[in-house]
Amino acid sequence: MTPDYEAITSFQKGQASRIFKEVNEQDKVLIVSKQNKPQNVVISYERYKRLREEGADI
């Protein structure tokens, strides 16, 4: 799955609820950027659990 990208300004403009809902419902991997540089990755809790079960060091 190719990650999606979102600027931090979307969170600052009150869109966090929508973004988190999409990540959860569509099992997205979302890279959050600030000043066009990747800063964080947002994944659903279910994806996090799967990664942990598979032995990922996260």
N, C-alpha and C positions, 0 to 999 in steps of 0.2 A: 504494500500500500504506500502510495506516494503521500508525504505529509502535505497538509495545507499550511498556509502562512497567514498570519494576522498581525497587524501593527498594534503596539501597546495602546495607541490612541483609541482604538475600538473599546478597550476596557475602560479607559478614562471617560469615554462618552456614554457610559451606562449600558453597554451592550454585553456585559459579562454574562448575564443570565442566559441570553440567547446563545452565546458562544459555548458555554458549558453544556447547555442542553444539546446542541448539535454534536459536540464531541462525544457525549454520552450515548445519544440515540444512534449515531452513525458510526460509532467506534472509530472516530478520527484520531489521527496524530496531528497535533497542531503546534507549529513552531511560532512563537511570539517574538517579534522583532522590535527593537528600539533603535531609532536612527539607522534603519536598514541593516542592522546587525542582529543575528539570532541571539536571543537572551535566555529563553525558557522553552520547555516542551510541555504541552498539556495533553494528557491521555485520560481515558476513562478509568475508573477504579477497577472495572472488570478486566481491562487490558493490563493494568498494573499487576493484578493477581495472576493472570496467565503468564506474564513475563517472569514473575517471581517463581511460579511453579516450574517453569522451564529452566530455571537456574540463572536468570539474568541478574547481574550485580547492580541493582537499582535501589 
